[in-house]
Amino acid sequence: MYNITVTIMERTTIMLPDDLRTRTASRARELGISMGELIRLAIEAALSNPEQARKHDTFFSDTAVFRDKGPDNLADNHDQYLYGESQ
């Protein structure tokens, strides 16, 4: 008996700067995998550990603005946080 797993994927187009595309292709060749597989692995790694990914997000890395994870309601009340305006 065979145990076969089928993964259905959808084609997605992304835009990469030339340098990033070149580096991605080079790294994929080094690993012996396709660029698509390398990109899927990178996305999976970023999504599996959101706190780690957030540390590399330049928006949240500004310690003069965020000394911790930031307010939980930032998206809802961004004007209040940015401009002191209440709705």
N, C-alpha and C positions, 0 to 999 in steps of 0.2 A: 504494500500500500504506500501511496505517496501522500505527503502532507504539503499541499500547495497553497500559498497565500498570494492573492492578487491585490495589488494596490492600484486604485484608479486615481489618475492624476489629471489635472487640468493644465493646459499650456498657459503660461503667464509671461509677458514681456516686461523686462526691466531695462532701465537706461543706466549705463555705467560709464563713468569717465574712462578715457582711453587707458590711463595708467592703472586703474583698478581692474579693468578687464584683462589687461596684459598680466598683471600679477595673479589674478584669479586663474587664468588659463595655465600659467606657469606652475602654480601650486597644485592644480588638479593633475597636471602631467606628472609632477613629482610623486603624487600619491597614487597615480594609476587609476584615477576616476574621472568622470566627466565633470565639466564645469557645473552642469545642473545638479549633480550629486553633491559637489562641494558647497554650492549655494544652499541646497536643501539642508545639509548638515549644519551650516552656519546659522540658518534661520531657526532650526530646531534647537540648537544650543542657546540662542538668544531668548527664545520663548520658554525654554524649560527652566531658566533661572532669571526671572525678570529683574530681581534686585541687582544681579551682576551686570545685566545689560544696562540698567539704569545708571550704574556707576560710570559707564562709558558715554552716557548721553551728555553732550556738552551743555544742554539746558540745565540739567540738575548738577553738573559738576562745578558750577559757580558757587563756591562756599561763602562768598560774600552775600549771596542771595538765599541759598538754602543750606542751613547748618544740619538739617536732618532730611527725612524723606519728603518734606514739604507737606502742606495742608491737604487733608483728604478731600476737601471741597474746592480745590483750585480751579478745576474746569468750570464749575458752576459759578464761582465768585471771582473770576480772574480780574474783572474791572475794579472790584473793591480792593484786591491785593495790590494791583498795579497803580491805581490812581486814587485810592481811598474813597471811591464813590460807592454808595450803597444804592441798591435798586429799589 
